């Protein structure tokens, strides 16, 4: 992503924050801390805002569908604010103390303020999208975008419900796991692409194709992440060896092994144990290798990559146009996920 694109996205996000009296300032400053704009003392700073993949997809999808990406900046801001809202609440629900190398919002200012700050960011995400009218998007189209935006949010909440429901449940199968990540992770990537095309006023066929592209990219991304969480090289991932096993995370490789290993009961016993020492990690890895869990996951990721390319191929922009350039960027983004190492 070009630095000017990142800057434009963050500028559109900043523009949504209101000017308020001093006694309310802290409410928004806590949110700005989460976004990387302030430090733990709420002084202005520049920290890691994340990859900003989702808002960048909004702009690329809009352009690939024949629109002007500058018109879609309010939507890009809303998508990123929505994503960050989910992270604030996710950190609370997962009891996470750190995010992007810094203390989480709730761990600094408490559970109640964490929930309230997340709720505020949820509203700011909607207000950002209302800004599409100022960029010339017709009001009826903005209303349709907001309607679809809320449908996406509801599916994210469904995915989080499933994820929380699965905690401690070692009987879930790969189909149930994939259903969960389709909602929790893939739907927002699908929504970013789909809604970007809607800003452009694209046909229903193009909107659907970009939705399908984003959904498949999102599924592939999460599955690749699950592979790296167990077999990724620490020097590249920045995480300890077999980090997800140490954390006893029930990711797709583990779900697959629990469904297919003749040693399922032993793997379940290890996961239910008090600690996961080196011997237990080695034993669990052997059980995953025994059923080729890594190969299964890699094949799943490849299938979703192929589906993403097939969906994107349904869109044929004219040669030499900005739409063709954006189309190529979308394909390159999907290609970059295949077999990634970090």
Secondary structure, DSSP 4 states (H G I P E B T S, - for coil): --HHHHHHHHHHHHTTSPP--HHHHHHHHHHHHHTTSB-TT--B--------HHHHHHHHHHHHTT--GGGGHHHHHHHHHHHHHHHHHHHHHTT--EETTEE-HHHHH-HHHHHHHHHHHHHHHHHHHHGGGGGT--HHHHHHHHHHHHHHHHHHHHHHHHHHHHTT-TT--HHHHHHHHIIIIIHHHHHHHHHHHHHTT--HHHHHHHHHHHHHHHHHHHHHHHHHHHH--HHHHSS-TTHHHHTT---HHHHHHHHH-TTHHHHHHHHHSS---HHHHHHHHHHHHHTTHHHHHHHHHHHHHHHHHHHHTT--PPTTSHHHHHHHHHHHHHHHHTT---
